[in-house]
């Protein structure tokens, strides 16, 4: 399973619209569009979960493509370190 980073999303993009876009390339297991913790407004990026082969097809097809008036940034998501590790590393 691969987690795909999807950046530069239009703020009006919905989970369903992103799911439909990625389903052209294979089965989508999950879509998470990120929102601001305080305002709950969209942050313009999210993550899509797909199997590895389908993820590679989607990344190759969608990176740099226009979606709802914005040029998508699509790539394999970097694994995020836990906050405690990040704090220690930056000390």
N, C-alpha and C positions, 0 to 999 in steps of 0.2 A: 504494500500500500504506500502511495506517495502523497505527501501534502504539497499542494501547489500554491504558491503565492500569486495573488492576482492584485496588481496595483494600478493606480490611476483610474479607478472606477468612478463613474459619475455618481454623485451623491444620491441620485434618484434610483440607482440600480437596486433591484430586489433579489432576494435569495432565489426566487423562482426564475427570474430572467437569467441570472448567472448559471443556474443549474441547466436550463434549456440550452444555453450557449455551449456548455461543456459536454452535454449529453450527445452532441453530434460526433464526439470522438470516443465514446464508450460510457460505461456505467459510472455514474457519480454516486459515491457513498455518503458524502456530506458536503454542505456549503456553509461557511461561517463568514458573514460580513461583519467587520468590526465597527463598533460604535464607541463614542466618547462615554466614559463612565459617568460623568456628571450630567452632561446635556442630552445624552442618548442619541445625538446626531451622528450620522454616518461619517466614518473617517476616510472613506475612499479606497479601502483595500480590504482584502479578505483572503480566505483559504478554501480550496476545493480538494476533497479527498477522492482519489481514483487509483486503480491498480497501475502498476509501473508502466506497462506498455501503452495503455490508454492515456496516461498522464504525459508521456513523451510526445504522443501524437497531438494532444491538445496544446502543449507548450509550443511545439514547432509551428502549429497552424495559427495560434492566437497571439503570440508575442508581437507587438507592434500593430496589431489590427485595430480598427476603429470599432468601438462598442458604445452606443449611446453618446456619440460625439467626442469620445476620449480615446486616445491611443493606449491600449492595454500594455502593461508590463507583466509578463507571465513567466515564472520560472519555478524551479524546485525551491520549496521553503527551507530556509536555514533553521536548524534545530535551535530553539531558544534555551539558553541556560537558565536555571532557577535563579531568582533574584538574589538569594544569599551568595551563590557562587559569583554572580556579577559584582556584588558589593565587595567581596574579598579580592577579586581580581583587579578592581579599580582602586584599591586602598594604597 
